[in-house]
Amino acid sequence: MQFTQENLDEINMLLRYNLTTTQEGIKVHKTAAPTSIEATRRLFQKGLVTLEDGGYLTALGHEAAEQTHTLLGLLNPS
């Protein structure tokens, strides 16, 4: 099994969230790249974010974003 481009787009959206606070969300505007808009919509459908255009991470979304940030750190150590 491999990551699909859709998976990678979703992962990249999760990386945009600030994990140090639950009070900060994101808004994906209609003028954003179509891949970002669609990735955010899929994250909403999967229950990872609160709004179709971003919003806040759900509890499950926060866990997914934490793991995404961890994986990126492992793959790109600084």
Buried (B, 14 or more C-beta within 10 A) or exposed (E): EEEEEEEEBBBBBBEEBEBEEEEEBBEBEEEBEEBBBBBBBBBBEEEBBBBBBBBBBBEEBBEBBBEBBEEBEEEEEE
